[in-house]
Amino acid sequence: MENNEENKTFLNKNSSSVPAPRIVPLQTNPVPTQKSRSNLLTLIGLATTIGSAVPVGYCIGVINSPSRFIKDWTNETLITQYDSHLSEGSIELLFSAIVSIFLVGGAIGSLGGAWAADRFGRKGCFIITGILFMIGAVLFVFCRLANSVEMLMIGRFIVGLASGLTTTALPMYLTELAPLDLRGTFGVFCAVGVTAGVVVGQVFSLNIIFGTESQWHYALCFYAVLVIICYSPALLFPESPKYLYIVKGEREEAKKELMRLRGANGQSQVEKELEDMETESKQTNQTKSLGSVLCDPSLLLPIVIVCAFQGGQQLSGINAIFYYSVIIFKQAGLSETNAEWANLGAGCLNLATSFLGPYLMAKYNRRPLMILSTVACSAFLFATAFVLQNIVSFFKQKINKDNICFP
């Protein structure tokens, strides 16, 4: 009994000296939320879209309304400079060349966009496009003062080159900067910016603003204001972390740029993205050139799909609307002013539709959206052609009948 009491006393003394165990909550890395992400990403998205994508659409939409003034100026310039008198058909052909050389530059810029993005970086391509847009704006301003049609055509070619480079490199830049859950939204920023730029160009080329005989060249170059404003903070923008990690092999620099983009609480997300980049960098089957892409059998189906959809878009007649809708509306019987406003209405409708892109991309799968839009476009094009054909036939029969009844 005495031993038991001693043992109890010993245990009580020792238990009183040992502190009670505490329950420590499990420490986990905080998951970055939308609010904790760096505002730098938002600034980059807005600045690159307004400063680079909007000028692309601007150069598409601005040439439409002042077309008759440009034709008259080119005719007078050729007479003054070269004593060359062109027929009306030749003037139309020259104006078509001024319009279409933009697309030639765009095709060259698009084909070289992937190479330029790897050679100069995504941010470097963004800087280059800004320089090209400014060169084009300077040529547009001084082409009228110098009475040079050549300067106008060179300027259109240069801004086309910048536009093709933009449509290739800008989506790549934005999607590589954005986190995974925002890549679909940031991926359509370029398309929305181009569509918005068409409307902005249509507005500033109206007869009440710059679409006059003496100011049409200011309409062509006014996008330079957006370029100057949006490119001012461009040197502060980060380079694409994916480009730094995979193409350049600069791991620490890529991590540094990711930390700037994801914010102070994004450490876990940064580590996850770095792991994904490391996995991708170890893949040996990396296509680097256009030839290797075309010769890769595994890429045949994606190439066919892309070419089919892009070709269908270009053959849908949208370019005729962008470049010649004012002429089309005037031939339909509208006045000059009403034709310009109808052209602006078509651009606004196109812009309103493009705003659905981010919402639809986040809510629905890509394949059903592409199929539905293609079917709807085909149906409307067929219906438009059918209605126009029957209207023309009706009016022709009515005219012939009236001529017979009332000689």
C-alpha positions in Angstrom: 0.0 0.0 0.0 2.8 2.3 0.9 4.5 1.6 -2.5 1.3 2.4 -4.4 0.9 5.7 -2.5 4.5 6.6 -3.3 4.0 5.7 -7.0 0.8 7.9 -7.2 2.7 10.7 -5.5 5.6 10.4 -8.0 3.2 10.4 -11.0 1.3 13.3 -9.8 4.5 15.3 -9.3 5.8 14.5 -12.7 2.5 15.0 -14.5 2.2 18.4 -13.0 5.6 19.4 -14.5 4.8 18.3 -18.0 2.6 20.8 -20.0 -0.6 19.5 -21.6 -0.3 18.9 -25.3 -1.7 21.6 -27.6 -3.6 20.9 -30.8 -1.8 22.8 -33.6 -3.9 23.5 -36.7 -2.5 22.2 -40.0 -0.6 24.9 -41.8 -1.3 25.0 -45.6 -0.3 27.4 -48.3 -3.0 29.9 -49.0 -4.7 29.4 -52.4 -4.6 32.7 -54.4 -8.0 34.1 -55.1 -9.1 36.5 -57.8 -8.7 39.4 -55.4 -5.2 38.4 -54.3 -3.8 38.2 -57.8 -1.6 41.0 -59.1 -3.3 43.9 -60.8 -0.5 43.8 -63.2 -2.2 41.1 -65.2 -5.3 43.3 -65.6 -3.2 46.2 -66.8 -1.4 44.1 -69.3 -4.6 42.7 -70.7 -6.2 46.1 -71.2 -3.1 47.9 -72.4 -2.1 45.2 -75.0 -5.7 44.8 -76.2 -6.3 48.6 -76.6 -2.8 49.4 -77.8 -2.3 46.6 -80.2 -5.5 44.7 -81.1 -7.7 47.8 -81.4 -5.4 49.4 -84.0 -5.6 46.2 -86.1 -9.4 46.6 -86.4 -9.1 50.4 -86.7 -7.0 50.0 -89.9 -9.6 47.6 -91.2 -12.6 49.8 -90.6 -11.3 53.3 -91.2 -10.7 52.9 -95.0 -14.4 52.4 -95.8 -16.1 55.7 -95.4 -13.5 58.1 -96.9 -12.9 55.8 -99.9 -14.3 58.4 -102.5 -12.0 61.1 -101.1 -9.0 58.7 -101.3 -9.8 57.8 -104.9 -10.1 61.5 -105.9 -6.8 62.3 -104.1 -5.0 59.4 -105.8 -6.3 60.5 -109.2 -5.2 64.1 -108.7 -1.8 63.1 -107.3 -1.0 60.8 -110.2 -2.0 63.6 -112.6 0.2 66.2 -110.8 3.2 64.0 -110.1 3.3 61.8 -113.2 0.9 63.4 -115.6 -0.9 60.1 -115.7 -4.6 60.1 -116.4 -6.3 56.9 -115.3 -9.8 55.7 -116.2 -12.4 55.2 -113.6 -11.8 51.4 -113.7 -8.1 51.9 -113.2 -8.8 54.2 -110.2 -11.0 51.5 -108.7 -8.2 49.0 -109.3 -5.6 51.2 -107.6 -7.9 51.7 -104.6 -8.4 48.0 -104.4 -4.6 47.6 -104.3 -4.4 50.2 -101.5 -7.0 48.2 -99.5 -5.7 44.7 -100.2 -2.0 45.4 -99.6 -3.0 45.6 -95.9 -3.9 41.9 -96.2 -0.7 41.0 -97.9 1.3 42.5 -95.0 -1.1 40.7 -92.6 -0.4 37.4 -94.3 3.4 37.9 -94.1 3.2 39.0 -90.5 1.0 36.0 -89.5 3.4 33.5 -91.2 6.4 35.0 -89.4 4.7 35.5 -86.1 5.7 32.2 -84.5 9.3 32.7 -85.5 9.4 36.2 -84.3 7.7 35.2 -81.0 10.5 32.7 -80.4 13.3 35.0 -81.7 12.4 38.2 -79.9 10.0 37.0 -77.2 6.3 37.6 -76.7 6.9 41.0 -75.1 9.5 41.8 -77.8 6.9 41.2 -80.5 4.4 43.4 -78.7 7.1 46.2 -78.8 7.8 45.6 -82.5 4.2 45.9 -83.5 3.9 49.2 -81.7 6.9 50.5 -83.6 5.4 49.3 -86.9 2.1 50.9 -86.1 3.7 54.3 -85.4 5.7 54.1 -88.6 2.5 53.5 -90.5 0.8 56.4 -88.7 3.7 58.8 -89.7 3.4 57.7 -93.4 -0.4 58.2 -93.3 0.1 61.8 -92.0 2.7 62.8 -94.5 1.4 61.0 -97.6 -1.0 63.8 -98.3 1.5 66.5 -97.6 4.1 64.9 -99.8 1.5 64.0 -102.5 2.8 60.4 -102.5 0.5 57.5 -103.2 3.5 55.3 -102.6 3.7 56.4 -99.0 0.1 55.5 -98.5 0.6 52.0 -99.9 3.8 51.4 -97.9 2.0 52.6 -94.7 -0.9 50.2 -95.4 1.6 47.4 -95.9 3.5 48.2 -92.7 0.3 48.3 -90.5 -0.8 45.1 -92.2 2.5 43.5 -91.2 2.0 44.8 -87.6 -1.6 43.5 -87.6 -0.5 40.0 -88.7 2.2 39.9 -86.1 -0.3 41.1 -83.5 -3.0 38.4 -84.2 -0.3 35.7 -83.9 1.8 36.8 -81.0 -0.7 38.7 -78.8 -3.0 35.7 -78.0 0.1 33.7 -77.2 1.4 36.4 -74.9 -1.8 36.8 -73.0 -2.6 33.1 -72.6 0.9 32.4 -71.3 0.6 35.2 -68.7 -2.9 34.3 -67.5 -3.6 31.6 -64.9 -5.3 28.4 -66.1 -8.8 29.4 -65.1 -8.5 32.7 -67.1 -6.7 31.6 -70.2 -9.9 31.1 -72.2 -11.0 34.7 -71.3 -7.7 36.3 -72.1 -7.4 34.2 -75.3 -10.4 36.1 -76.9 -9.2 39.6 -75.8 -7.4 40.0 -79.2 -10.5 39.1 -81.2 -12.7 41.4 -79.2 -10.1 44.2 -79.5 -10.0 43.8 -83.3 -13.8 44.0 -83.5 -13.9 47.0 -81.3 -11.2 48.6 -83.4 -13.3 48.2 -86.5 -16.1 50.2 -84.8 -13.7 52.9 -83.6 -12.3 53.3 -87.1 -15.8 53.6 -88.5 -16.6 56.3 -85.9 -13.6 58.4 -86.6 -14.0 58.1 -90.3 -17.5 59.5 -90.2 -18.1 62.7 -92.2 -18.7 64.7 -89.0 -15.3 63.8 -87.6 -12.3 63.1 -89.9 -14.1 61.6 -92.9 -13.8 64.7 -95.1 -11.9 65.6 -98.2 -9.3 67.6 -96.2 -8.9 65.4 -93.1 -9.2 61.7 -94.2 -5.5 61.2 -93.7 -5.9 62.1 -90.0 -8.6 59.5 -89.8 -6.1 56.9 -91.0 -3.5 57.7 -88.4 -5.6 58.6 -85.3 -5.0 55.1 -83.8 -1.5 56.4 -82.9 -3.0 58.1 -79.9 -4.1 54.7 -78.5 -0.7 53.2 -79.3 1.2 56.1 -77.5 -1.0 55.8 -74.3 -1.1 52.1 -74.0 2.6 51.5 -74.8 3.8 54.0 -72.2 4.0 51.4 -69.4 5.1 48.6 -71.8 8.7 48.4 -70.4 7.2 47.4 -67.1 5.4 44.4 -68.5 6.9 41.0 -67.7 8.1 38.6 -70.4 6.1 35.4 -70.8 7.2 33.0 -68.0 6.6 30.1 -70.4 8.9 31.6 -73.0 11.6 32.2 -70.4 11.4 28.7 -69.0 11.0 26.6 -72.1 12.5 28.6 -74.9 15.2 30.5 -73.1 15.9 28.1 -70.3 15.9 30.9 -67.7 14.2 29.1 -64.8 14.8 31.7 -62.0 13.7 34.6 -64.2 10.5 32.7 -65.2 9.7 32.2 -61.5 10.3 35.8 -60.7 7.9 36.9 -63.4 5.3 34.4 -62.2 5.5 35.8 -58.7 4.9 39.3 -60.1 1.8 38.1 -62.0 0.3 35.9 -59.3 0.8 38.2 -56.3 2.2 37.6 -52.9 -0.2 34.8 -52.0 0.3 32.8 -55.2 3.4 30.7 -54.2 1.6 27.3 -54.5 0.1 28.3 -57.9 3.6 29.4 -59.1 5.1 26.1 -58.0 2.4 24.2 -59.9 2.8 26.2 -63.0 6.6 25.7 -62.9 6.1 21.9 -62.6 3.9 22.0 -65.7 6.5 24.0 -67.6 9.2 21.5 -66.5 7.1 18.6 -67.8 6.5 20.3 -71.1 10.2 21.3 -71.5 11.1 17.6 -71.2 9.0 16.6 -74.1 11.2 15.9 -77.1 8.5 16.2 -79.8 8.6 20.0 -80.0 7.6 21.5 -83.4 9.7 24.6 -84.2 9.0 25.5 -87.8 6.1 25.7 -90.3 7.7 22.8 -92.3 7.8 20.5 -89.3 4.2 21.3 -88.4 3.0 20.5 -91.9 5.0 17.3 -92.1 3.8 16.0 -88.7 1.0 13.4 -89.2 -0.3 13.9 -85.7 -1.0 17.5 -86.5 -2.8 16.9 -89.8 -6.4 16.9 -88.3 -5.8 20.2 -86.3 -4.4 21.9 -89.4 -7.4 20.8 -91.5 -9.8 22.1 -88.8 -8.0 25.4 -88.5 -7.7 26.0 -92.2 -11.4 25.0 -92.8 -12.7 27.4 -90.1 -10.4 30.3 -91.0 -11.0 29.8 -94.7 -14.7 29.7 -94.1 -14.5 32.9 -92.1 -12.6 34.7 -94.9 -14.9 33.4 -97.6 -18.0 34.4 -95.7 -17.9 37.9 -97.2 -17.0 39.7 -94.0 -14.1 41.5 -95.7 -16.4 43.0 -98.3 -18.5 44.3 -95.5 -15.5 45.8 -93.7 -14.0 47.5 -96.8 -16.9 48.2 -99.2 -20.1 48.3 -97.2 -20.5 52.1 -97.6 -20.4 51.6 -101.4 -22.8 48.7 -101.2 -25.3 50.7 -99.1 -25.1 53.6 -101.5 -25.7 51.3 -104.5 -28.7 50.0 -102.5 -30.2 53.5 -102.5 -29.0 55.1 -99.3 -27.6 58.6 -99.1 -23.9 59.2 -98.3 -24.7 60.0 -94.7 -27.1 57.1 -94.2 -24.7 54.7 -95.8 -22.0 55.7 -93.3 -24.4 55.2 -90.3 -25.5 51.8 -91.7 -21.9 50.8 -91.9 -21.4 51.8 -88.3 -24.5 49.9 -87.3 -23.1 46.7 -88.9 -19.8 47.2 -87.0 -21.7 47.7 -83.7 -23.6 44.5 -84.3 -20.4 42.7 -85.0 -18.9 44.1 -81.8 -21.9 43.2 -79.7 -21.7 39.6 -80.9 -18.0 39.4 -80.1 -18.6 40.4 -76.5 -20.4 37.1 -76.1 -17.1 35.3 -76.7 -15.6 35.4 -73.2 -18.9 34.3 -71.6 -19.5 31.5 -74.1 -15.9 30.3 -73.9 -16.2 30.0 -70.2 -19.6 28.3 -70.2 -19.6 25.9 -73.2 -17.2 23.7 -75.0 -15.4 24.9 -78.0 -16.5 22.3 -80.5 -20.3 22.9 -80.2 -19.8 26.6 -80.4 -17.8 26.3 -83.6 -20.3 23.9 -85.2 -23.3 26.0 -84.2 -21.7 29.3 -85.5 -20.7 27.7 -88.7 -24.1 26.2 -89.4 -25.8 29.5 -88.5 -23.5 31.5 -90.7 -24.0 29.2 -93.6 -27.8 29.3 -93.2 -27.9 33.1 -93.1 -25.6 33.4 -96.1 -27.8 31.1 -98.1 -31.0 32.9 -97.0 -29.4 36.3 -97.9 -28.4 35.1 -101.4 -31.8 33.5 -102.0 -33.7 36.6 -100.9 -31.5 39.0 -102.9 -31.7 36.8 -106.0 -35.5 36.8 -105.9 -35.7 40.5 -105.2 -33.5 41.3 -108.2 -35.6 39.0 -110.4 -38.8 40.5 -109.2 -37.7 44.1 -109.9 -36.3 43.1 -113.3 -39.7 41.5 -114.2 -41.5 44.6 -112.9 -39.3 47.0 -114.9 -39.7 45.0 -118.1 -43.5 44.8 -117.6 -43.7 48.6 -117.0 -41.6 49.2 -120.1 -44.0 47.1 -122.1 -47.2 48.7 -120.7 -45.8 52.2 -120.8 -43.5 52.5 -123.8 
